[in-house]
Amino acid sequence: MRTGDIKITGVVGAGTMGHGIALNFALSGYRVMLCDVSDGILERAVTDMRKALDLFQDEGLVTGDEAERAMSKVSVTTGLEDLAGSSDFITEAIVERSGDKRRLFNRLDEICAPETILASNTSWLVLSDFASEVKRQDRVIITHYFAPPHIVPGVEVCGGPGTSAETYEATCRLMERTGKIPIRVRKERTGHIINRLQDAMRHEANVLWAEGVASAEDIELGIVTTCGFRMPFEGSMKHFDIAGMWRWPKDVLDGYAENEADESWGLSPELVRKIRDRYAEGKPWFLDPDRFEEEVEKRDRDLIRRLKALYPGKKE
């Protein structure tokens, strides 16, 4: 299926993630059917969508007419067959249990048109965990949104062993058409990319708190005012570039690489060697070395503006 063939979308599960995903489709002009097991859940979802649109209007993201137009694109149902019979692209956003997802995907596989793409919003599972019995292996995929899904721009797009290149590309383009930025995940991995990174930081924060190194308040303050303060402009790899770490003396860079990658991290010798060899090259991940000073100045200007916006009492 090509992206242009997708006219009607469906979302199964109207909770925290499901109603936001549905709203995002509707705001982008797609008709969307939202399905859950009871009218009460669906009524609450519609209320939450309207509250979200009220906030959008308060912040100038949409007009009143645009909000009403978005809501006019939304229909709700407790009948899975109703959704299956009309949707070209279905997103599953139910509870994070592989058994429940397996039953749902198998049922959708039976009752949906052959060309319908079945996507999951799972945050930790991979398709092999619950979609292995689906006959349309070329049309199953993961689109992992981040809360709140109608606001956060990034969406991880993860294929499975049988996902076709056509389905993958059509899904990425659909994400772009709905204002999202597809993050391409090349291999099945529990937690995908971002949750693994978030979980590593959360794990270390828990350990530091439990050991009494710092209070929960100071750990949170440290993250928000340092690495978190920079993160709108640089992730961990770009920080390596902007900080000029690739220009360190070879012995210092080699020592850094040894700390970054050794077998005590649970890495195979092959991965240890691959990471250390990459650092040994002594080159940035993204930055053009000839434009280093220019990139640093741009970063500093961006951070100064962020400092003024978030901490107006501070001097630049």
N, C-alpha and C positions, 0 to 999 in steps of 0.2 A: 504494500500500500504506500502511495506517495502522500506527502504531507497535505497536498492540495485536496486529496480525497477525503480528508478528515473534516467532517462537517458537524457531527454531533459527538460530544464526549460524555462519558459516564463515570461516576465516582461511587464506589461501594464503600460505605463507612462514613458516617456524617459527624464524627467526633472532632476533636481539636484540629487534626490535620485534614480530614476529609472535607469539611465545610470550607476551609481556606483554599484548598486545591480547586474545589468547584468554583469558588468566587474568582479565583485567578483566571480560570477558563472563561467565565462569564464576562469579566472585565475586558477580556481580549476579543470579545465578539462571538465566542463559541456558544452554541446551545449546549447545556449541560444538564444531565439528569442525575440527581443525588439519591442514593438508595440506602436505607437502613431498615432495621427490623421492626421499628415501631413509629407511629405517628408522633409520639411525644419527642423522640430523639430528633426527628426531622423538623418539628416545630422549633425546637431549641436551636437547631443549626441555622434555620432561616433567620431567627432573631439575632444570632451571633453574626451572621453575614451582614445584616442591616446595621448592627453596631459598628462593624468594621468599616462599612461604607460611610457612616457618620464621621468616623475619625478621618477617613480619607478626605471628606469634604472639609472638615475643620482645618486640615493641613494643606488644602488647596490642590490635592492630587486629582480629584474628580469634581465635576459639577453635580448639582442635584439631578439634572437630566441624565447625565452619564450613569449615576448611581441607579436610577430607576430603570434605565435601559439594561444595565447589567442584571438586575434582579428579574427583569422580564425574560432573560435567557435561561433562568433556572426553573427546573421542575423537580418535584420530589415524588418518591414512590417507595412502598414497602415490597414491591414485587420485583424480584431479580429478573424475571422473564421480561418485564416491561423495559427495563434498562438494557438487557442483552439484545432485545429485538430492534433497538433503535440506535445503538452506539457504535461508532467507528473506532473509538479509542477509549478503553476502560482503565481507570486507575483504581487499584485496590488499596484501601486505607483502613483495614480492620486491625484487630488486636494482633500483637506481635507473637503469634503462636504458629509454628510451622504446620501443625495439623489442621488448624482452622483455615489457613491460607491454602493448603493443598486441596481441601474439600471445595473451597470456593473456586479456585482455578480450574479444577476438574469439571465442576458444574458449568462454569462460564464457557469452557472449551466445548461442552456438549451443546449449549443453547445459543451461542453467538454465531453470527455469520462467519464463514471461513476466513474472510479477510480482516476481521477485527483484531486489532492489536491489544494484548492484555498486559498491563503494566502493574507493577507493585511499588508501593511507597515504603517498603520495608527499610528500616534503618540499620539492621544488623544481619539479617538472613541473606542468603544468596539464592538465586533461582534453583540451583540444584537441590536446595533443602526442601522445596515445596512444589516445584513446577515440572518435575522430571516425568510425570505421567501425562502431561498435556500433549496432545497430538500435534498441535501447531507450534512446535519448538522454534520455528523461524520467526514467530510473532509474539514471543514473550520477552519482557524486558523489565528492568527496574528503573523507576524515576524517583529518586530519593530526595524529597523536598525537606526543607529545614523550617522549623517553627519560628515565627508564623509564616506559613507557606505563601500567603498572599502578599507578603512584604519582602522576605529574604530572597535575593535574586538568584543565588546559586542552586542548581539541582544536579545531583550526581546521576549520571546515566550509565547503567551497568548491564551488559548483556550476559547471556548464559552460554553454555556449550553449543546450543543450536541456533541462537539468535542470528538472523541474517543481517548482512551489511545494509540492506535496504531498510529493514525495520529500525536498525540503530540510527541511521542517518535521518530517516523520517522523524524519529522521535526527537533527535537533537534539534532539528529544524522546527518541530512543533513547540519545543521549549522556547526557542528563540522568538517564535511568533506570539507567544504568550508572555513576552517580556522577561524570560528567564535566561540565565547564563548556564549552558550545559557544561558540566564537569565530566570529562570522558574517563571512565574507569575501564582499564584494559583487561583486567583479570578479575575473576571472582575472588573476593576476599571478605570474610566476615567483618562487618563494620565499615566496609568500603574504604574510603580515604579519610573523610573529615571526622567521623565518629571515632576512628582509631586515634587520630591526633588529639581530639578533645579528651578521649578517655585516658590517654597517656598523661596529659596535664592534670586531669581530675585525680587520677591515681596518685600522682606525686604530691598533689595538694593534700589529699587525705593523709598520706604518710607523714608529711611535714607537720600537719595539725596534730596527729596522734602522738608524734614524738615530742611535741611541745616546742618545736622550733619557732612557731609563730601562731598567733590566734587565727581563727577563720577570717576575722575581719581584716587583719593585716595581709594575709595571703591573698584575699580577694582584692584588697587595695593595691597590692603590688602588681598583680596581673593587669588590672584596669589602667593603672597609671604608667606602666612601662611597656611591656611587649604588646598588651592590648591597645594601648594608646597609639602604637605604630601600625597596628595590623590593617587599618583601612588602606595603607599604602605599601606594605611589604609583609610577605609571609616569611617563614624561616629561611627559605632558600634565597630570596631576594635580600634578606638581611645580611646573609653571608657576603653577597655582592656589594651592597651599599656600605657595609662596615669595612670593606677593603680587606677582608680576611684572606682572600685569594692572593694578596700581595705580601703576606707574612713571609719571613725567612723560611726556607724549606724545612729546617729542623723543627721550627715551631708549628708549622702547618702539619707536618707528619705526626707530631705529638697530639695535635688536635684530632687528626683523623683516627689515631689509635684509640682515643677516648670515645669518638663517635661510633666506632665500629670494632667490636671484638666479640669473641664467642660467648662472653658472659651475658651479652644481650640476647642470647638464644639464636644468634645468626649462624648460618652455615659458613664454612670456610670460603665457599664461593662468593657469598654475599659480602663477607668481610673484605675480601680481596677487591671486589668490584667497587665498593664504597671508598676504600682507601686509595685505590688507583685513580678514582675520579678526583679526589682532593689533591693527590700528588701531581695532577696536571697543572695545578696552580692557575686556574682560570675561573671566571665567574660563571654562574648558571645562565643568566639572562643579559647582564649588562655588557655594553660595548666598552672595553677597556679604554678606548680613546675618548670616551665621553664620561668618564668617571666623575670628574669635578662637576660637570653639568648635571649629572644625575643626583649627586649629593646635594647640590644647591636646590634642585627641584624638590627633593625629599624634605629638605629643611624648611622651605617655604610652605609646603603642604602641612608640615607639623606645626609650624608657627600659627597658621590659620586655624588649625584644630585646637591648639592651645588657647587661642583667643576666644574661640567659640565655646569650649568646654570649661575653661578656667579663666574667666574674664578678669579676675583680680591679679593674675600672674603677669609678669613682665616678660616680653620676648627679648 
